[in-house]
Amino acid sequence: MPEETGLYDRLMEEQEGCCAICRRDLPLKVDHNHTTHKMRGLLCNNCNVGIGLLGDNLVLLRRAVRYLKEYEE
């Protein structure tokens, strides 16, 4: 567990206390790979839930980006 604490602190410093995706400085949660259980980074709740609801699936995430771009105003 101390190893994870050190990693959390290092990620906080590397990410400048901001979410790795949206860069807001909201309370951050540890994001992890659901297969390997390795920590990936720190995310705010919205970003963590967003990628989680898409199953961490890169194909779906890319489709979501294309969709948003298509209807961007």
PQR file with spaces between the fields and no chain letter, atoms N, CA, C, O and H, PARSE charges and radii, in Angstrom:
ATOM       1  N    MET     1       0.806   -1.208    0.000 -0.4000 1.5000
ATOM       2  CA   MET     1       0.000    0.000    0.000 -0.0000 2.0000
ATOM       3  C    MET     1       0.849    1.272    0.000  0.5500 1.7000
ATOM       4  O    MET     1       0.489    2.225   -0.691 -0.5500 1.4000
ATOM       5  N    PRO     2       1.970    1.332    0.751 -0.5600 1.5000
ATOM       6  CA   PRO     2       2.801    2.537    0.693  0.2800 2.0000
ATOM       7  C    PRO     2       3.296    2.821   -0.712  0.5500 1.7000
ATOM       8  O    PRO     2       3.484    3.978   -1.088 -0.5500 1.4000
ATOM       9  N    GLU     3       3.510    1.755   -1.500 -0.4000 1.5000
ATOM      10  CA   GLU     3       3.943    1.931   -2.886 -0.0000 2.0000
ATOM      11  C    GLU     3       2.878    2.683   -3.679  0.5500 1.7000
ATOM      12  O    GLU     3       3.203    3.572   -4.467 -0.5500 1.4000
ATOM      13  H    GLU     3       3.358    0.815   -1.195  0.4000 1.0000
ATOM      14  N    GLU     4       1.591    2.327   -3.470 -0.4000 1.5000
ATOM      15  CA   GLU     4       0.496    3.015   -4.160 -0.0000 2.0000
ATOM      16  C    GLU     4       0.390    4.459   -3.695  0.5500 1.7000
ATOM      17  O    GLU     4       0.103    5.346   -4.498 -0.5500 1.4000
ATOM      18  H    GLU     4       1.327    1.606   -2.830  0.4000 1.0000
ATOM      19  N    THR     5       0.619    4.708   -2.403 -0.4000 1.5000
ATOM      20  CA   THR     5       0.574    6.074   -1.884 -0.0000 2.0000
ATOM      21  C    THR     5       1.641    6.919   -2.566  0.5500 1.7000
ATOM      22  O    THR     5       1.377    8.056   -2.956 -0.5500 1.4000
ATOM      23  H    THR     5       0.852    3.987   -1.750  0.4000 1.0000
ATOM      24  N    GLY     6       2.849    6.370   -2.713 -0.4000 1.5000
ATOM      25  CA   GLY     6       3.912    7.086   -3.399 -0.0000 2.0000
ATOM      26  C    GLY     6       3.566    7.356   -4.849  0.5500 1.7000
ATOM      27  O    GLY     6       3.877    8.426   -5.372 -0.5500 1.4000
ATOM      28  H    GLY     6       3.063    5.446   -2.397  0.4000 1.0000
ATOM      29  N    LEU     7       2.924    6.397   -5.508 -0.4000 1.5000
ATOM      30  CA   LEU     7       2.517    6.573   -6.901 -0.0000 2.0000
ATOM      31  C    LEU     7       1.444    7.644   -7.009  0.5500 1.7000
ATOM      32  O    LEU     7       1.478    8.464   -7.926 -0.5500 1.4000
ATOM      33  H    LEU     7       2.671    5.528   -5.084  0.4000 1.0000
ATOM      34  N    TYR     8       0.494    7.646   -6.083 -0.4000 1.5000
ATOM      35  CA   TYR     8      -0.560    8.670   -6.075 -0.0000 2.0000
ATOM      36  C    TYR     8       0.067   10.054   -5.954  0.5500 1.7000
ATOM      37  O    TYR     8      -0.276   10.968   -6.704 -0.5500 1.4000
ATOM      38  H    TYR     8       0.467    6.980   -5.338  0.4000 1.0000
ATOM      39  N    ASP     9       0.982   10.200   -5.012 -0.4000 1.5000
ATOM      40  CA   ASP     9       1.637   11.492   -4.818 -0.0000 2.0000
ATOM      41  C    ASP     9       2.416   11.912   -6.059  0.5500 1.7000
ATOM      42  O    ASP     9       2.409   13.086   -6.429 -0.5500 1.4000
ATOM      43  H    ASP     9       1.261    9.458   -4.403  0.4000 1.0000
ATOM      44  N    ARG    10       3.085   10.963   -6.701 -0.4000 1.5000
ATOM      45  CA   ARG    10       3.852   11.263   -7.910 -0.0000 2.0000
ATOM      46  C    ARG    10       2.905   11.698   -9.036  0.5500 1.7000
ATOM      47  O    ARG    10       3.191   12.656   -9.754 -0.5500 1.4000
ATOM      48  H    ARG    10       3.090   10.010   -6.400  0.4000 1.0000
ATOM      49  N    LEU    11       1.779   10.991   -9.188 -0.4000 1.5000
ATOM      50  CA   LEU    11       0.803   11.354  -10.222 -0.0000 2.0000
ATOM      51  C    LEU    11       0.207   12.734   -9.953  0.5500 1.7000
ATOM      52  O    LEU    11       0.004   13.519  -10.880 -0.5500 1.4000
ATOM      53  H    LEU    11       1.547   10.213   -8.605  0.4000 1.0000
ATOM      54  N    MET    12      -0.073   13.028   -8.686 -0.4000 1.5000
ATOM      55  CA   MET    12      -0.601   14.360   -8.343 -0.0000 2.0000
ATOM      56  C    MET    12       0.377   15.440   -8.775  0.5500 1.7000
ATOM      57  O    MET    12      -0.018   16.469   -9.323 -0.5500 1.4000
ATOM      58  H    MET    12       0.092   12.391   -7.933  0.4000 1.0000
ATOM      59  N    GLU    13       1.650   15.196   -8.525 -0.4000 1.5000
ATOM      60  CA   GLU    13       2.668   16.176   -8.906 -0.0000 2.0000
ATOM      61  C    GLU    13       2.777   16.270  -10.429  0.5500 1.7000
ATOM      62  O    GLU    13       2.778   17.369  -10.984 -0.5500 1.4000
ATOM      63  H    GLU    13       1.971   14.359   -8.081  0.4000 1.0000
ATOM      64  N    GLU    14       2.869   15.123  -11.104 -0.4000 1.5000
ATOM      65  CA   GLU    14       2.998   15.113  -12.568 -0.0000 2.0000
ATOM      66  C    GLU    14       1.791   15.756  -13.242  0.5500 1.7000
ATOM      67  O    GLU    14       1.942   16.450  -14.247 -0.5500 1.4000
ATOM      68  H    GLU    14       2.868   14.231  -10.653  0.4000 1.0000
ATOM      69  N    GLN    15       0.608   15.534  -12.706 -0.4000 1.5000
ATOM      70  CA   GLN    15      -0.618   16.067  -13.300 -0.0000 2.0000
ATOM      71  C    GLN    15      -0.947   17.458  -12.758  0.5500 1.7000
ATOM      72  O    GLN    15      -2.003   18.011  -13.064 -0.5500 1.4000
ATOM      73  H    GLN    15       0.486   14.970  -11.889  0.4000 1.0000
ATOM      74  N    GLU    16      -0.056   18.013  -11.965 -0.4000 1.5000
ATOM      75  CA   GLU    16      -0.222   19.344  -11.385 -0.0000 2.0000
ATOM      76  C    GLU    16      -1.548   19.474  -10.633  0.5500 1.7000
ATOM      77  O    GLU    16      -2.184   20.527  -10.651 -0.5500 1.4000
ATOM      78  H    GLU    16       0.802   17.563  -11.716  0.4000 1.0000
ATOM      79  N    GLY    17      -1.953   18.385   -9.973 -0.4000 1.5000
ATOM      80  CA   GLY    17      -3.168   18.396   -9.172 -0.0000 2.0000
ATOM      81  C    GLY    17      -4.447   18.457   -9.971  0.5500 1.7000
ATOM      82  O    GLY    17      -5.506   18.761   -9.423 -0.5500 1.4000
ATOM      83  H    GLY    17      -1.435   17.529   -9.958  0.4000 1.0000
ATOM      84  N    CYS    18      -4.368   18.166  -11.286 -0.4000 1.5000
ATOM      85  CA   CYS    18      -5.532   18.262  -12.165 -0.0000 2.0000
ATOM      86  C    CYS    18      -5.881   16.908  -12.773  0.5500 1.7000
ATOM      87  O    CYS    18      -5.039   16.014  -12.863 -0.5500 1.4000
ATOM      88  H    CYS    18      -3.507   17.919  -11.732  0.4000 1.0000
ATOM      89  N    CYS    19      -7.126   16.778  -13.184 -0.4000 1.5000
ATOM      90  CA   CYS    19      -7.592   15.581  -13.879 -0.0000 2.0000
ATOM      91  C    CYS    19      -6.775   15.380  -15.155  0.5500 1.7000
ATOM      92  O    CYS    19      -6.505   16.336  -15.882 -0.5500 1.4000
ATOM      93  H    CYS    19      -7.809   17.504  -13.110  0.4000 1.0000
ATOM      94  N    ALA    20      -6.386   14.143  -15.422 -0.4000 1.5000
ATOM      95  CA   ALA    20      -5.571   13.829  -16.596 -0.0000 2.0000
ATOM      96  C    ALA    20      -6.312   14.084  -17.909  0.5500 1.7000
ATOM      97  O    ALA    20      -5.677   14.222  -18.955 -0.5500 1.4000
ATOM      98  H    ALA    20      -6.605   13.367  -14.831  0.4000 1.0000
ATOM      99  N    ILE    21      -7.637   14.148  -17.869 -0.4000 1.5000
ATOM     100  CA   ILE    21      -8.413   14.349  -19.096 -0.0000 2.0000
ATOM     101  C    ILE    21      -8.890   15.795  -19.229  0.5500 1.7000
ATOM     102  O    ILE    21      -8.542   16.476  -20.194 -0.5500 1.4000
ATOM     103  H    ILE    21      -8.153   14.036  -17.020  0.4000 1.0000
ATOM     104  N    CYS    22      -9.679   16.263  -18.272 -0.4000 1.5000
ATOM     105  CA   CYS    22     -10.288   17.597  -18.422 -0.0000 2.0000
ATOM     106  C    CYS    22      -9.457   18.721  -17.814  0.5500 1.7000
ATOM     107  O    CYS    22      -9.743   19.895  -18.052 -0.5500 1.4000
ATOM     108  H    CYS    22      -9.961   15.710  -17.488  0.4000 1.0000
ATOM     109  N    ARG    23      -8.433   18.381  -17.035 -0.4000 1.5000
ATOM     110  CA   ARG    23      -7.492   19.315  -16.414 -0.0000 2.0000
ATOM     111  C    ARG    23      -8.127   20.187  -15.329  0.5500 1.7000
ATOM     112  O    ARG    23      -7.501   21.144  -14.874 -0.5500 1.4000
ATOM     113  H    ARG    23      -8.200   17.428  -16.842  0.4000 1.0000
ATOM     114  N    ARG    24      -9.354   19.877  -14.906 -0.4000 1.5000
ATOM     115  CA   ARG    24      -9.939   20.622  -13.789 -0.0000 2.0000
ATOM     116  C    ARG    24      -9.309   20.132  -12.490  0.5500 1.7000
ATOM     117  O    ARG    24      -8.845   18.996  -12.393 -0.5500 1.4000
ATOM     118  H    ARG    24      -9.862   19.099  -15.276  0.4000 1.0000
ATOM     119  N    ASP    25      -9.303   21.007  -11.507 -0.4000 1.5000
ATOM     120  CA   ASP    25      -8.681   20.641  -10.237 -0.0000 2.0000
ATOM     121  C    ASP    25      -9.740   20.253   -9.201  0.5500 1.7000
ATOM     122  O    ASP    25      -9.747   20.745   -8.073 -0.5500 1.4000
ATOM     123  H    ASP    25      -9.679   21.930  -11.586  0.4000 1.0000
ATOM     124  N    LEU    26     -10.613   19.374   -9.614 -0.4000 1.5000
ATOM     125  CA   LEU    26     -11.651   18.853   -8.725 -0.0000 2.0000
ATOM     126  C    LEU    26     -11.061   17.730   -7.879  0.5500 1.7000
ATOM     127  O    LEU    26      -9.928   17.310   -8.115 -0.5500 1.4000
ATOM     128  H    LEU    26     -10.607   18.974  -10.530  0.4000 1.0000
ATOM     129  N    PRO    27     -11.815   17.239   -6.897 -0.5600 1.5000
ATOM     130  CA   PRO    27     -11.308   16.050   -6.198  0.2800 2.0000
ATOM     131  C    PRO    27     -11.008   14.941   -7.212  0.5500 1.7000
ATOM     132  O    PRO    27     -11.813   14.671   -8.103 -0.5500 1.4000
ATOM     133  N    LEU    28      -9.862   14.316   -7.070 -0.4000 1.5000
ATOM     134  CA   LEU    28      -9.407   13.324   -8.042 -0.0000 2.0000
ATOM     135  C    LEU    28      -9.482   11.922   -7.472  0.5500 1.7000
ATOM     136  O    LEU    28      -9.254   11.696   -6.283 -0.5500 1.4000
ATOM     137  H    LEU    28      -9.208   14.536   -6.346  0.4000 1.0000
ATOM     138  N    LYS    29      -9.804   10.996   -8.344 -0.4000 1.5000
ATOM     139  CA   LYS    29      -9.889    9.586   -7.982 -0.0000 2.0000
ATOM     140  C    LYS    29      -8.828    8.816   -8.757  0.5500 1.7000
ATOM     141  O    LYS    29      -8.405    9.231   -9.836 -0.5500 1.4000
ATOM     142  H    LYS    29      -9.988   11.179   -9.309  0.4000 1.0000
ATOM     143  N    VAL    30      -8.412    7.711   -8.203 -0.4000 1.5000
ATOM     144  CA   VAL    30      -7.440    6.847   -8.868 -0.0000 2.0000
ATOM     145  C    VAL    30      -8.161    6.088   -9.978  0.5500 1.7000
ATOM     146  O    VAL    30      -9.168    5.424   -9.734 -0.5500 1.4000
ATOM     147  H    VAL    30      -8.756    7.373   -7.327  0.4000 1.0000
ATOM     148  N    ASP    31      -7.640    6.193  -11.193 -0.4000 1.5000
ATOM     149  CA   ASP    31      -8.153    5.409  -12.312 -0.0000 2.0000
ATOM     150  C    ASP    31      -7.230    4.216  -12.489  0.5500 1.7000
ATOM     151  O    ASP    31      -6.010    4.337  -12.381 -0.5500 1.4000
ATOM     152  H    ASP    31      -6.822    6.733  -11.391  0.4000 1.0000
ATOM     153  N    HIS    32      -7.823    3.066  -12.762 -0.4000 1.5000
ATOM     154  CA   HIS    32      -7.002    1.864  -12.931 -0.0000 2.0000
ATOM     155  C    HIS    32      -7.526    1.021  -14.085  0.5500 1.7000
ATOM     156  O    HIS    32      -8.696    1.095  -14.460 -0.5500 1.4000
ATOM     157  H    HIS    32      -8.815    2.967  -12.850  0.4000 1.0000
ATOM     158  N    ASN    33      -6.634    0.229  -14.625 -0.4000 1.5000
ATOM     159  CA   ASN    33      -6.981   -0.724  -15.672 -0.0000 2.0000
ATOM     160  C    ASN    33      -7.763   -1.857  -15.014  0.5500 1.7000
ATOM     161  O    ASN    33      -7.278   -2.482  -14.071 -0.5500 1.4000
ATOM     162  H    ASN    33      -5.684    0.169  -14.320  0.4000 1.0000
ATOM     163  N    HIS    34      -8.966   -2.122  -15.507 -0.4000 1.5000
ATOM     164  CA   HIS    34      -9.821   -3.127  -14.875 -0.0000 2.0000
ATOM     165  C    HIS    34      -9.363   -4.557  -15.148  0.5500 1.7000
ATOM     166  O    HIS    34      -9.847   -5.494  -14.513 -0.5500 1.4000
ATOM     167  H    HIS    34      -9.360   -1.614  -16.273  0.4000 1.0000
ATOM     168  N    THR    35      -8.444   -4.731  -16.079 -0.4000 1.5000
ATOM     169  CA   THR    35      -7.904   -6.059  -16.352 -0.0000 2.0000
ATOM     170  C    THR    35      -6.660   -6.319  -15.509  0.5500 1.7000
ATOM     171  O    THR    35      -6.552   -7.350  -14.846 -0.5500 1.4000
ATOM     172  H    THR    35      -8.051   -3.970  -16.595  0.4000 1.0000
ATOM     173  N    THR    36      -5.722   -5.372  -15.543 -0.4000 1.5000
ATOM     174  CA   THR    36      -4.454   -5.562  -14.825 -0.0000 2.0000
ATOM     175  C    THR    36      -4.475   -4.994  -13.406  0.5500 1.7000
ATOM     176  O    THR    36      -3.625   -5.330  -12.582 -0.5500 1.4000
ATOM     177  H    THR    36      -5.810   -4.534  -16.082  0.4000 1.0000
ATOM     178  N    HIS    37      -5.453   -4.130  -13.131 -0.4000 1.5000
ATOM     179  CA   HIS    37      -5.603   -3.445  -11.843 -0.0000 2.0000
ATOM     180  C    HIS    37      -4.476   -2.454  -11.557  0.5500 1.7000
ATOM     181  O    HIS    37      -4.327   -2.006  -10.420 -0.5500 1.4000
ATOM     182  H    HIS    37      -6.143   -3.857  -13.801  0.4000 1.0000
ATOM     183  N    LYS    38      -3.686   -2.106  -12.566 -0.4000 1.5000
ATOM     184  CA   LYS    38      -2.619   -1.121  -12.389 -0.0000 2.0000
ATOM     185  C    LYS    38      -3.203    0.287  -12.466  0.5500 1.7000
ATOM     186  O    LYS    38      -4.104    0.561  -13.258 -0.5500 1.4000
ATOM     187  H    LYS    38      -3.807   -2.470  -13.490  0.4000 1.0000
ATOM     188  N    MET    39      -2.665    1.179  -11.620 -0.4000 1.5000
ATOM     189  CA   MET    39      -3.078    2.576  -11.652 -0.0000 2.0000
ATOM     190  C    MET    39      -2.649    3.194  -12.985  0.5500 1.7000
ATOM     191  O    MET    39      -1.539    2.968  -13.467 -0.5500 1.4000
ATOM     192  H    MET    39      -1.933    0.956  -10.977  0.4000 1.0000
ATOM     193  N    ARG    40      -3.571    3.988  -13.571 -0.4000 1.5000
ATOM     194  CA   ARG    40      -3.242    4.681  -14.814 -0.0000 2.0000
ATOM     195  C    ARG    40      -3.002    6.161  -14.573  0.5500 1.7000
ATOM     196  O    ARG    40      -2.080    6.747  -15.140 -0.5500 1.4000
ATOM     197  H    ARG    40      -4.473    4.172  -13.179  0.4000 1.0000
ATOM     198  N    GLY    41      -3.817    6.753  -13.746 -0.4000 1.5000
ATOM     199  CA   GLY    41      -3.706    8.182  -13.505 -0.0000 2.0000
ATOM     200  C    GLY    41      -4.789    8.620  -12.556  0.5500 1.7000
ATOM     201  O    GLY    41      -5.484    7.798  -11.960 -0.5500 1.4000
ATOM     202  H    GLY    41      -4.566    6.276  -13.286  0.4000 1.0000
ATOM     203  N    LEU    42      -4.927    9.928  -12.418 -0.4000 1.5000
ATOM     204  CA   LEU    42      -5.933   10.499  -11.536 -0.0000 2.0000
ATOM     205  C    LEU    42      -6.953   11.244  -12.370  0.5500 1.7000
ATOM     206  O    LEU    42      -6.603   12.071  -13.212 -0.5500 1.4000
ATOM     207  H    LEU    42      -4.362   10.596  -12.902  0.4000 1.0000
ATOM     208  N    LEU    43      -8.220   10.944  -12.127 -0.4000 1.5000
ATOM     209  CA   LEU    43      -9.308   11.543  -12.893 -0.0000 2.0000
ATOM     210  C    LEU    43     -10.358   12.113  -11.955  0.5500 1.7000
ATOM     211  O    LEU    43     -10.529   11.638  -10.832 -0.5500 1.4000
ATOM     212  H    LEU    43      -8.504   10.272  -11.442  0.4000 1.0000
ATOM     213  N    CYS    44     -11.062   13.139  -12.427 -0.4000 1.5000
ATOM     214  CA   CYS    44     -12.214   13.627  -11.689 -0.0000 2.0000
ATOM     215  C    CYS    44     -13.337   12.593  -11.859  0.5500 1.7000
ATOM     216  O    CYS    44     -13.251   11.714  -12.717 -0.5500 1.4000
ATOM     217  H    CYS    44     -10.924   13.525  -13.339  0.4000 1.0000
ATOM     218  N    ASN    45     -14.364   12.703  -11.057 -0.4000 1.5000
ATOM     219  CA   ASN    45     -15.457   11.741  -11.102 -0.0000 2.0000
ATOM     220  C    ASN    45     -16.109   11.684  -12.479  0.5500 1.7000
ATOM     221  O    ASN    45     -16.383   10.596  -12.984 -0.5500 1.4000
ATOM     222  H    ASN    45     -14.434   13.417  -10.360  0.4000 1.0000
ATOM     223  N    ASN    46     -16.362   12.836  -13.092 -0.4000 1.5000
ATOM     224  CA   ASN    46     -17.030   12.851  -14.399 -0.0000 2.0000
ATOM     225  C    ASN    46     -16.228   12.100  -15.457  0.5500 1.7000
ATOM     226  O    ASN    46     -16.787   11.291  -16.198 -0.5500 1.4000
ATOM     227  H    ASN    46     -16.139   13.721  -12.682  0.4000 1.0000
ATOM     228  N    CYS    47     -14.945   12.357  -15.533 -0.4000 1.5000
ATOM     229  CA   CYS    47     -14.110   11.694  -16.535 -0.0000 2.0000
ATOM     230  C    CYS    47     -13.970   10.206  -16.233  0.5500 1.7000
ATOM     231  O    CYS    47     -13.997    9.381  -17.147 -0.5500 1.4000
ATOM     232  H    CYS    47     -14.491   13.015  -14.931  0.4000 1.0000
ATOM     233  N    ASN    48     -13.820    9.862  -14.962 -0.4000 1.5000
ATOM     234  CA   ASN    48     -13.691    8.466  -14.573 -0.0000 2.0000
ATOM     235  C    ASN    48     -14.954    7.692  -14.930  0.5500 1.7000
ATOM     236  O    ASN    48     -14.879    6.605  -15.502 -0.5500 1.4000
ATOM     237  H    ASN    48     -13.798   10.531  -14.220  0.4000 1.0000
ATOM     238  N    VAL    49     -16.112    8.251  -14.592 -0.4000 1.5000
ATOM     239  CA   VAL    49     -17.386    7.595  -14.899 -0.0000 2.0000
ATOM     240  C    VAL    49     -17.593    7.536  -16.407  0.5500 1.7000
ATOM     241  O    VAL    49     -18.057    6.523  -16.930 -0.5500 1.4000
ATOM     242  H    VAL    49     -16.173    9.134  -14.127  0.4000 1.0000
ATOM     243  N    GLY    50     -17.254    8.613  -17.107 -0.4000 1.5000
ATOM     244  CA   GLY    50     -17.447    8.658  -18.560 -0.0000 2.0000
ATOM     245  C    GLY    50     -16.727    7.542  -19.294  0.5500 1.7000
ATOM     246  O    GLY    50     -17.321    6.843  -20.115 -0.5500 1.4000
ATOM     247  H    GLY    50     -16.878    9.436  -16.682  0.4000 1.0000
ATOM     248  N    ILE    51     -15.442    7.377  -18.997 -0.4000 1.5000
ATOM     249  CA   ILE    51     -14.720    6.302  -19.691 -0.0000 2.0000
ATOM     250  C    ILE    51     -15.146    4.940  -19.177  0.5500 1.7000
ATOM     251  O    ILE    51     -15.120    3.952  -19.911 -0.5500 1.4000
ATOM     252  H    ILE    51     -14.960    7.945  -18.330  0.4000 1.0000
ATOM     253  N    GLY    52     -15.538    4.891  -17.910 -0.4000 1.5000
ATOM     254  CA   GLY    52     -16.002    3.624  -17.344 -0.0000 2.0000
ATOM     255  C    GLY    52     -17.301    3.158  -17.966  0.5500 1.7000
ATOM     256  O    GLY    52     -17.466    1.969  -18.237 -0.5500 1.4000
ATOM     257  H    GLY    52     -15.559    5.693  -17.313  0.4000 1.0000
ATOM     258  N    LEU    53     -18.238    4.090  -18.199 -0.4000 1.5000
ATOM     259  CA   LEU    53     -19.515    3.721  -18.815 -0.0000 2.0000
ATOM     260  C    LEU    53     -19.336    3.234  -20.246  0.5500 1.7000
ATOM     261  O    LEU    53     -20.158    2.474  -20.758 -0.5500 1.4000
ATOM     262  H    LEU    53     -18.104    5.056  -17.979  0.4000 1.0000
ATOM     263  N    LEU    54     -18.263    3.675  -20.886 -0.4000 1.5000
ATOM     264  CA   LEU    54     -17.956    3.171  -22.232 -0.0000 2.0000
ATOM     265  C    LEU    54     -17.042    1.949  -22.158  0.5500 1.7000
ATOM     266  O    LEU    54     -16.487    1.518  -23.169 -0.5500 1.4000
ATOM     267  H    LEU    54     -17.596    4.293  -20.470  0.4000 1.0000
ATOM     268  N    GLY    55     -16.893    1.405  -20.979 -0.4000 1.5000
ATOM     269  CA   GLY    55     -16.166    0.156  -20.799 -0.0000 2.0000
ATOM     270  C    GLY    55     -14.675    0.242  -21.073  0.5500 1.7000
ATOM     271  O    GLY    55     -14.046   -0.768  -21.385 -0.5500 1.4000
ATOM     272  H    GLY    55     -17.344    1.755  -20.157  0.4000 1.0000
ATOM     273  N    ASP    56     -14.093    1.450  -20.960 -0.4000 1.5000
ATOM     274  CA   ASP    56     -12.680    1.654  -21.295 -0.0000 2.0000
ATOM     275  C    ASP    56     -12.375    1.167  -22.713  0.5500 1.7000
ATOM     276  O    ASP    56     -11.249    0.774  -23.020 -0.5500 1.4000
ATOM     277  H    ASP    56     -14.605    2.271  -20.706  0.4000 1.0000
ATOM     278  N    ASN    57     -13.383    1.198  -23.557 -0.4000 1.5000
ATOM     279  CA   ASN    57     -13.293    0.652  -24.909 -0.0000 2.0000
ATOM     280  C    ASN    57     -12.848    1.755  -25.874  0.5500 1.7000
ATOM     281  O    ASN    57     -13.587    2.708  -26.121 -0.5500 1.4000
ATOM     282  H    ASN    57     -14.297    1.517  -23.308  0.4000 1.0000
ATOM     283  N    LEU    58     -11.644    1.617  -26.413 -0.4000 1.5000
ATOM     284  CA   LEU    58     -11.102    2.647  -27.314 -0.0000 2.0000
ATOM     285  C    LEU    58     -11.939    2.829  -28.567  0.5500 1.7000
ATOM     286  O    LEU    58     -12.062    3.951  -29.059 -0.5500 1.4000
ATOM     287  H    LEU    58     -11.044    0.843  -26.212  0.4000 1.0000
ATOM     288  N    VAL    59     -12.510    1.779  -29.089 -0.4000 1.5000
ATOM     289  CA   VAL    59     -13.354    1.889  -30.287 -0.0000 2.0000
ATOM     290  C    VAL    59     -14.556    2.781  -29.982  0.5500 1.7000
ATOM     291  O    VAL    59     -14.880    3.674  -30.764 -0.5500 1.4000
ATOM     292  H    VAL    59     -12.410    0.868  -28.689  0.4000 1.0000
ATOM     293  N    LEU    60     -15.209    2.545  -28.864 -0.4000 1.5000
ATOM     294  CA   LEU    60     -16.365    3.365  -28.494 -0.0000 2.0000
ATOM     295  C    LEU    60     -15.969    4.798  -28.188  0.5500 1.7000
ATOM     296  O    LEU    60     -16.681    5.735  -28.549 -0.5500 1.4000
ATOM     297  H    LEU    60     -14.946    1.819  -28.229  0.4000 1.0000
ATOM     298  N    LEU    61     -14.832    4.972  -27.520 -0.4000 1.5000
ATOM     299  CA   LEU    61     -14.371    6.325  -27.225 -0.0000 2.0000
ATOM     300  C    LEU    61     -14.063    7.098  -28.509  0.5500 1.7000
ATOM     301  O    LEU    61     -14.388    8.280  -28.616 -0.5500 1.4000
ATOM     302  H    LEU    61     -14.254    4.211  -27.226  0.4000 1.0000
ATOM     303  N    ARG    62     -13.437    6.432  -29.480 -0.4000 1.5000
ATOM     304  CA   ARG    62     -13.151    7.096  -30.767 -0.0000 2.0000
ATOM     305  C    ARG    62     -14.446    7.431  -31.503  0.5500 1.7000
ATOM     306  O    ARG    62     -14.555    8.499  -32.105 -0.5500 1.4000
ATOM     307  H    ARG    62     -13.173    5.471  -29.393  0.4000 1.0000
ATOM     308  N    ARG    63     -15.421    6.537  -31.461 -0.4000 1.5000
ATOM     309  CA   ARG    63     -16.724    6.816  -32.079 -0.0000 2.0000
ATOM     310  C    ARG    63     -17.391    8.013  -31.413  0.5500 1.7000
ATOM     311  O    ARG    63     -18.002    8.845  -32.085 -0.5500 1.4000
ATOM     312  H    ARG    63     -15.333    5.669  -30.972  0.4000 1.0000
ATOM     313  N    ALA    64     -17.272    8.095  -30.101 -0.4000 1.5000
ATOM     314  CA   ALA    64     -17.852    9.226  -29.380 -0.0000 2.0000
ATOM     315  C    ALA    64     -17.199   10.532  -29.819  0.5500 1.7000
ATOM     316  O    ALA    64     -17.886   11.538  -29.999 -0.5500 1.4000
ATOM     317  H    ALA    64     -16.776    7.420  -29.555  0.4000 1.0000
ATOM     318  N    VAL    65     -15.884   10.525  -29.991 -0.4000 1.5000
ATOM     319  CA   VAL    65     -15.176   11.721  -30.450 -0.0000 2.0000
ATOM     320  C    VAL    65     -15.637   12.098  -31.850  0.5500 1.7000
ATOM     321  O    VAL    65     -15.915   13.268  -32.115 -0.5500 1.4000
ATOM     322  H    VAL    65     -15.326    9.709  -29.845  0.4000 1.0000
ATOM     323  N    ARG    66     -15.721   11.118  -32.751 -0.4000 1.5000
ATOM     324  CA   ARG    66     -16.199   11.394  -34.124 -0.0000 2.0000
ATOM     325  C    ARG    66     -17.614   11.966  -34.100  0.5500 1.7000
ATOM     326  O    ARG    66     -17.918   12.916  -34.821 -0.5500 1.4000
ATOM     327  H    ARG    66     -15.495   10.168  -32.536  0.4000 1.0000
ATOM     328  N    TYR    67     -18.466   11.391  -33.281 -0.4000 1.5000
ATOM     329  CA   TYR    67     -19.845   11.855  -33.160 -0.0000 2.0000
ATOM     330  C    TYR    67     -19.882   13.312  -32.708  0.5500 1.7000
ATOM     331  O    TYR    67     -20.587   14.132  -33.297 -0.5500 1.4000
ATOM     332  H    TYR    67     -18.219   10.619  -32.695  0.4000 1.0000
ATOM     333  N    LEU    68     -19.133   13.625  -31.678 -0.4000 1.5000
ATOM     334  CA   LEU    68     -19.122   15.001  -31.174 -0.0000 2.0000
ATOM     335  C    LEU    68     -18.574   15.978  -32.204  0.5500 1.7000
ATOM     336  O    LEU    68     -19.083   17.090  -32.343 -0.5500 1.4000
ATOM     337  H    LEU    68     -18.560   12.959  -31.200  0.4000 1.0000
ATOM     338  N    LYS    69     -17.538   15.565  -32.926 -0.4000 1.5000
ATOM     339  CA   LYS    69     -16.968   16.418  -33.968 -0.0000 2.0000
ATOM     340  C    LYS    69     -17.969   16.660  -35.084  0.5500 1.7000
ATOM     341  O    LYS    69     -18.070   17.769  -35.609 -0.5500 1.4000
ATOM     342  H    LYS    69     -17.124   14.661  -32.813  0.4000 1.0000
ATOM     343  N    GLU    70     -18.713   15.611  -35.448 -0.4000 1.5000
ATOM     344  CA   GLU    70     -19.686   15.720  -36.539 -0.0000 2.0000
ATOM     345  C    GLU    70     -20.767   16.747  -36.233  0.5500 1.7000
ATOM     346  O    GLU    70     -21.243   17.437  -37.135 -0.5500 1.4000
ATOM     347  H    GLU    70     -18.631   14.710  -35.022  0.4000 1.0000
ATOM     348  N    TYR    71     -21.157   16.853  -34.970 -0.4000 1.5000
ATOM     349  CA   TYR    71     -22.238   17.765  -34.590 -0.0000 2.0000
ATOM     350  C    TYR    71     -21.742   19.007  -33.873  0.5500 1.7000
ATOM     351  O    TYR    71     -22.513   19.721  -33.233 -0.5500 1.4000
ATOM     352  H    TYR    71     -20.771   16.292  -34.237  0.4000 1.0000
ATOM     353  N    GLU    72     -20.446   19.255  -33.988 -0.4000 1.5000
ATOM     354  CA   GLU    72     -19.851   20.441  -33.371 -0.0000 2.0000
ATOM     355  C    GLU    72     -20.320   21.680  -34.108  0.5500 1.7000
ATOM     356  O    GLU    72     -20.398   21.685  -35.336 -0.5500 1.4000
ATOM     357  H    GLU    72     -19.819   18.674  -34.508  0.4000 1.0000
ATOM     358  N    GLU    73     -20.629   22.719  -33.373 -0.4000 1.5000
ATOM     359  CA   GLU    73     -21.072   23.966  -34.014 -0.0000 2.0000
ATOM     360  C    GLU    73     -20.047   25.041  -33.856  0.5500 1.7000
ATOM     361  O    GLU    73     -20.246   26.159  -34.330 -0.5500 1.4000
ATOM     362  H    GLU    73     -20.566   22.716  -32.375  0.4000 1.0000
